[in-house]
Amino acid sequence: MDALREARALVVLTGAGVSAESGIPTFRDAMDGLWSKFDPHELASPEGFARDPKTVTRWYDWRREKCGAAKPNPAHLALARLEDHFATQERAFTLLTQNVDRLHQAAGSRNVVELHGTIWVWRCTRCGIEREERGGPFTEYPPQCACGGARRPAVVWFGEMLPEDAMQKADDALEACDLFFSIGASAVVEPAASFIHHARRQGAKTVEINREPAPITPVVDWSLPGKAGEILPEAVRMAFGI
């Protein structure tokens, strides 16, 4: 792919489709089975947490267990190789992710901007202290902070703003990029859904890799339907032989 080979500043946006290839249920899929009777907004909003913190944190602890059992897939690994290659040539590479599982970091990616936070960090609702949680299931719901406050996952819930520092990093990267990839993203959740349009306004070429058509499919320069774990490694190999 000539555009990838010639890019000087690449921005990649990844969504739930990438994590799904590692066996992590998408947000909607995670509502099946045990959780099928719950409204997602009830389990992923400040209001839902205020009404039923026990159920909300039990659900996120269950999701944390799912993430802990997952491994990076070929798409994650290809992006890590691509970042390493760009670094050796002093090209810019920024990975914006809507995923909260940190599989990109596990694969070796470094310049990762977590737009929606991470399920591995839990924050006290009273004192604000955050702590990474990599152990087994919690013994109480909600888990308690040393100050006595209830702790919640440090992820972005419905109705909450994305972290200011993450948005600034995303904006800076989009301003400078000449190639933008959207991989496994539905392109319907704002503000990430607008990233591709921001990149296009800067003159960047755009690529979509997704199993299903998305709202951005008609406007990208190249749409590559299929699994990211199959398409992306091949694109990286063809462009750079890695």
C-alpha positions as CSV (number, residue, x, y, z in Angstrom):
1,M,0.0,0.0,0.0
2,D,1.7,3.2,-1.3
3,A,-0.1,5.5,1.1
4,L,1.1,3.6,4.1
5,R,4.6,3.3,2.7
6,E,4.8,7.1,2.1
7,A,3.0,8.3,5.3
8,R,5.0,10.6,7.5
9,A,2.4,11.0,10.3
10,L,-0.1,8.1,10.8
11,V,-3.1,8.2,13.1
12,V,-4.9,4.9,13.9
13,L,-8.3,4.7,15.6
14,T,-9.3,1.3,16.9
15,G,-12.7,0.2,18.1
16,A,-14.4,-2.8,19.7
17,G,-14.0,-4.8,16.5
18,V,-10.3,-5.2,17.2
19,S,-10.8,-6.5,20.7
20,A,-13.6,-8.8,19.6
21,E,-11.1,-10.7,17.5
22,S,-9.3,-11.5,20.8
23,G,-12.6,-12.9,22.2
24,I,-13.6,-9.8,24.2
25,P,-17.4,-9.2,23.8
26,T,-18.3,-5.9,22.3
27,F,-20.3,-3.6,24.6
28,R,-23.7,-4.8,23.2
29,D,-22.6,-8.5,23.1
30,A,-21.6,-8.3,26.7
31,M,-25.3,-7.8,27.6
32,D,-26.1,-11.4,26.6
33,G,-26.6,-14.3,29.0
34,L,-26.4,-13.3,32.7
35,W,-26.7,-9.6,31.9
36,S,-29.3,-9.7,29.1
37,K,-32.1,-8.2,31.3
38,F,-30.1,-5.0,31.9
39,D,-30.1,-1.8,30.0
40,P,-26.5,-0.9,29.0
41,H,-27.2,2.7,30.1
42,E,-28.0,1.4,33.5
43,L,-24.6,-0.3,33.8
44,A,-22.5,2.4,32.2
45,S,-23.7,5.7,33.5
46,P,-23.1,7.8,36.7
47,E,-26.9,7.6,37.3
48,G,-26.9,3.8,37.1
49,F,-23.9,3.6,39.5
50,A,-25.7,5.9,41.9
51,R,-28.8,3.8,41.9
52,D,-27.1,0.4,42.1
53,P,-23.3,0.5,42.6
54,K,-23.2,-3.2,43.5
55,T,-24.6,-4.4,40.2
56,V,-22.6,-2.0,38.1
57,T,-19.3,-2.9,39.7
58,R,-20.1,-6.6,39.5
59,W,-20.6,-6.2,35.8
60,Y,-17.4,-4.3,35.3
61,D,-15.5,-6.8,37.4
62,W,-16.9,-9.6,35.1
63,R,-15.7,-7.6,32.1
64,R,-12.3,-7.1,33.7
65,E,-12.1,-10.9,34.0
66,K,-12.9,-11.3,30.3
67,C,-10.2,-8.8,29.4
68,G,-7.7,-10.5,31.7
69,A,-8.2,-13.8,29.8
70,A,-7.7,-12.3,26.4
71,K,-4.4,-12.1,24.4
72,P,-3.4,-9.6,21.7
73,N,-4.4,-10.8,18.3
74,P,-2.5,-10.3,14.9
75,A,-4.0,-6.9,14.4
76,H,-2.6,-5.7,17.8
77,L,0.8,-7.2,17.0
78,A,0.8,-5.7,13.5
79,L,0.2,-2.2,14.9
80,A,3.0,-2.6,17.4
81,R,5.4,-3.6,14.6
82,L,4.2,-0.7,12.5
83,E,4.9,1.8,15.4
84,D,8.4,0.3,15.8
85,H,9.1,0.7,12.1
86,F,7.9,4.3,12.1
87,A,10.0,5.1,15.1
88,T,13.2,3.9,13.3
89,Q,12.4,6.3,10.5
90,E,11.4,9.2,12.7
91,R,7.9,9.2,11.5
92,A,4.9,10.0,13.7
93,F,2.6,7.3,14.9
94,T,-0.4,7.8,17.2
95,L,-2.8,5.1,18.2
96,L,-6.2,6.3,19.4
97,T,-8.3,3.6,21.0
98,Q,-11.8,3.4,22.2
99,N,-11.0,0.0,23.8
100,V,-10.5,-0.2,27.6
101,D,-8.6,-3.6,27.7
102,R,-5.0,-2.4,27.2
103,L,-4.3,-5.2,24.7
104,H,-2.5,-2.7,22.5
105,Q,0.0,-2.1,25.3
106,A,0.3,-5.8,25.9
107,A,1.2,-6.2,22.2
108,G,4.0,-3.6,22.5
109,S,2.3,-0.4,21.4
110,R,3.6,2.6,23.3
111,N,2.0,5.8,22.0
112,V,-1.5,4.8,22.9
113,V,-4.2,7.4,23.7
114,E,-7.0,5.8,25.7
115,L,-10.1,7.8,24.7
116,H,-12.5,5.9,27.0
117,G,-10.1,5.2,29.9
118,T,-9.3,1.6,31.0
119,I,-11.1,-1.1,32.9
120,W,-7.8,-1.9,34.8
121,V,-7.8,1.3,36.8
122,W,-10.4,2.0,39.4
123,R,-11.1,5.4,40.9
124,C,-12.5,6.4,44.3
125,T,-15.7,8.4,44.0
126,R,-14.8,10.3,47.2
127,C,-11.1,11.1,47.2
128,G,-10.4,10.6,43.5
129,I,-7.4,8.3,44.0
130,E,-6.9,5.8,41.1
131,R,-5.3,2.4,41.4
132,E,-4.6,-0.3,38.9
133,E,-6.4,-3.6,39.6
134,R,-4.9,-6.7,38.0
135,G,-5.8,-9.3,40.5
136,G,-8.7,-11.7,40.8
137,P,-12.4,-10.8,41.4
138,F,-13.2,-8.3,44.0
139,T,-14.5,-9.6,47.3
140,E,-17.0,-6.7,47.8
141,Y,-19.2,-4.7,45.5
142,P,-18.6,-1.9,45.1
143,P,-14.9,-2.2,46.1
144,Q,-14.0,0.3,48.8
145,C,-11.2,2.8,49.0
146,A,-9.0,3.2,52.1
147,C,-10.9,6.5,52.7
148,G,-14.2,4.6,52.8
149,G,-15.4,5.8,49.4
150,A,-16.9,3.5,46.8
151,R,-14.6,2.8,43.8
152,R,-15.7,2.7,40.2
153,P,-13.8,1.7,37.0
154,A,-11.9,4.6,35.4
155,V,-13.8,4.4,32.1
156,V,-15.9,7.0,30.4
157,W,-19.6,6.4,31.0
158,F,-22.6,7.6,29.0
159,G,-23.0,11.3,29.7
160,E,-19.4,11.8,30.8
161,M,-16.8,13.8,28.9
162,L,-13.7,12.2,27.4
163,P,-10.5,12.9,29.3
164,E,-9.2,16.4,28.4
165,D,-5.6,15.3,28.0
166,A,-6.7,12.4,25.7
167,M,-8.7,14.7,23.5
168,Q,-5.9,17.2,23.2
169,K,-3.5,14.5,22.2
170,A,-6.0,13.2,19.6
171,D,-6.5,16.7,18.2
172,D,-2.8,17.4,18.0
173,A,-2.2,14.1,16.1
174,L,-5.1,14.7,13.7
175,E,-3.9,18.2,12.9
176,A,-0.5,16.7,11.8
177,C,-1.5,13.4,10.2
178,D,-1.3,12.6,6.5
179,L,-2.8,9.1,6.8
180,F,-5.7,8.0,9.0
181,F,-6.8,4.4,9.7
182,S,-10.1,3.5,11.3
183,I,-10.0,-0.2,12.4
184,G,-12.9,-2.1,13.9
185,A,-14.8,1.1,14.8
186,S,-18.5,1.6,14.3
187,A,-17.9,5.3,13.6
188,V,-21.1,6.3,15.4
189,V,-19.9,7.3,18.8
190,E,-18.8,10.9,19.1
191,P,-16.4,12.5,19.3
192,A,-14.3,9.7,17.8
193,A,-16.8,9.4,14.9
194,S,-15.7,12.9,13.7
195,F,-11.9,12.1,13.8
196,I,-11.9,10.9,10.2
197,H,-13.6,14.1,9.0
198,H,-11.0,16.1,11.0
199,A,-8.2,14.2,9.3
200,R,-9.8,14.6,5.8
201,R,-9.9,18.4,6.4
202,Q,-6.2,18.4,6.9
203,G,-5.7,16.6,3.6
204,A,-5.0,13.2,5.0
205,K,-5.7,10.0,3.1
206,T,-8.2,7.7,4.9
207,V,-8.5,3.9,5.3
208,E,-11.2,1.8,6.9
209,I,-10.9,-1.8,8.0
210,N,-14.1,-3.2,9.3
211,R,-16.1,-6.4,9.0
212,E,-19.4,-4.5,8.3
213,P,-20.1,-1.3,6.5
214,A,-20.1,1.8,8.7
215,P,-21.2,5.4,8.2
216,I,-17.7,6.4,7.1
217,T,-17.5,3.7,4.5
218,P,-18.7,5.9,1.6
219,V,-16.3,8.7,2.4
220,V,-12.9,6.9,3.0
221,D,-10.3,6.7,0.3
222,W,-10.0,2.9,0.8
223,S,-12.4,0.6,2.5
224,L,-11.1,-2.9,3.3
225,P,-13.9,-5.2,4.5
226,G,-12.9,-8.1,6.7
227,K,-11.1,-9.1,9.8
228,A,-8.4,-6.6,11.1
229,G,-6.3,-9.6,12.2
230,E,-6.1,-10.8,8.6
231,I,-6.0,-7.5,6.6
232,L,-3.7,-5.4,8.7
233,P,-0.7,-7.8,9.1
234,E,-0.8,-8.3,5.3
235,A,-0.9,-4.6,4.6
236,V,2.1,-4.0,6.9
237,R,4.0,-6.9,5.3
238,M,3.3,-5.6,1.8
239,A,4.3,-2.1,2.7
240,F,7.4,-2.7,4.8
241,G,8.2,-6.4,4.7
242,I,7.7,-6.7,8.5
